[in-house]
Amino acid sequence: MLDTFREVIVVDNNSCDGSLNDIQRIMKKDSTDSFNLISLNKNIGFAGAYLEGLKHACGEYIALLNNDAEPDGRWLEELDKAMDNDPKVGICASKLVVHGTDIIDSAG
């Protein structure tokens, strides 16, 4: 169930924009979730970073979110509901909308 436990895994893909410091500050302030920061010494690409994060995940459901995405406030709740309502569902994908528009980029 969505509201029982959350594990947050952040994979820093060798960023050089100062965001790693921001993430570390947030992780120190927020004690409601379990945070795991994986800092890579080289950029291994989008898929490589996701795969590295998945190696460390232990949840029943795992949600992947890229750093440039802006999820709806009910994003995880809706995905959780879809997974819980049908035991045959093994994976869900979200609708992606082009930022600042109503144009659908992809629908999972």
C-alpha positions in Angstrom: 0.0 0.0 0.0 1.3 3.4 -0.9 1.1 5.1 2.4 3.0 2.5 4.5 6.6 2.9 3.5 8.6 4.8 0.9 12.2 4.2 0.0 13.8 7.0 -2.1 16.8 6.1 -4.2 18.5 8.9 -6.0 21.1 8.0 -8.6 23.4 10.9 -9.4 24.8 10.3 -12.8 28.0 12.2 -12.3 26.2 15.6 -12.3 28.3 18.8 -12.3 25.5 21.3 -11.7 25.5 21.4 -7.9 22.3 19.3 -7.6 24.1 16.7 -5.6 24.6 19.1 -2.8 20.9 20.1 -2.9 19.9 16.4 -2.7 22.2 15.8 0.2 20.7 18.8 2.1 17.1 17.5 1.4 18.0 14.1 2.6 19.4 15.4 5.9 16.2 17.5 6.5 13.5 14.9 5.7 13.3 11.9 8.0 9.9 10.6 6.8 11.4 8.4 4.0 14.3 6.1 3.7 16.9 7.8 1.4 19.7 6.1 -0.5 22.0 8.2 -2.6 24.1 6.5 -5.2 26.7 8.8 -6.6 28.3 7.5 -9.8 31.8 8.5 -10.8 30.9 8.6 -14.5 27.7 9.3 -16.5 26.3 5.9 -17.5 23.3 7.2 -19.4 19.6 7.3 -18.6 19.0 3.5 -18.7 22.2 2.7 -16.9 21.4 5.0 -14.0 17.9 3.5 -13.7 19.4 0.0 -13.7 21.8 1.0 -11.0 19.0 2.3 -8.8 17.0 -0.9 -9.4 19.8 -3.0 -8.0 19.3 -1.2 -4.6 15.5 -1.2 -4.5 13.6 -3.5 -2.3 10.0 -2.3 -2.5 7.0 -4.3 -3.7 6.3 -1.6 -6.2 9.1 0.5 -7.8 8.4 3.8 -9.5 11.0 5.4 -11.7 11.1 9.2 -12.2 13.6 11.2 -14.2 14.9 14.4 -12.8 13.2 16.6 -15.4 9.8 15.2 -14.9 7.1 17.0 -12.9 4.7 14.3 -11.6 1.0 15.1 -10.8 0.3 15.2 -7.1 -1.6 11.9 -7.4 0.8 10.2 -9.7 1.9 7.4 -7.3 -1.5 7.0 -5.8 -3.0 6.3 -9.2 -0.3 3.9 -10.2 -0.6 2.1 -6.9 -4.4 1.8 -7.4 -3.9 0.3 -10.8 -1.5 -2.3 -9.6 -3.6 -3.2 -6.6 -6.8 -3.6 -8.6 -5.5 -6.3 -10.9 -3.0 -9.0 -9.7 -2.2 -9.8 -13.4 -0.7 -6.3 -13.9 3.0 -6.4 -13.6 4.0 -2.9 -14.9 2.4 0.4 -15.4 3.5 3.5 -17.4 2.3 7.0 -17.0 1.0 9.4 -19.6 3.6 12.0 -20.4 2.5 15.5 -21.4 4.8 18.0 -23.0 5.6 20.7 -20.4 3.4 23.7 -20.5 0.9 22.2 -23.0 -1.9 19.7 -23.2 0.0 17.7 -25.8 0.5 14.0 -25.0 4.0 12.9 -25.6 3.4 9.3 -24.8 0.8 7.2 -23.0 2.7 4.3 -21.6 
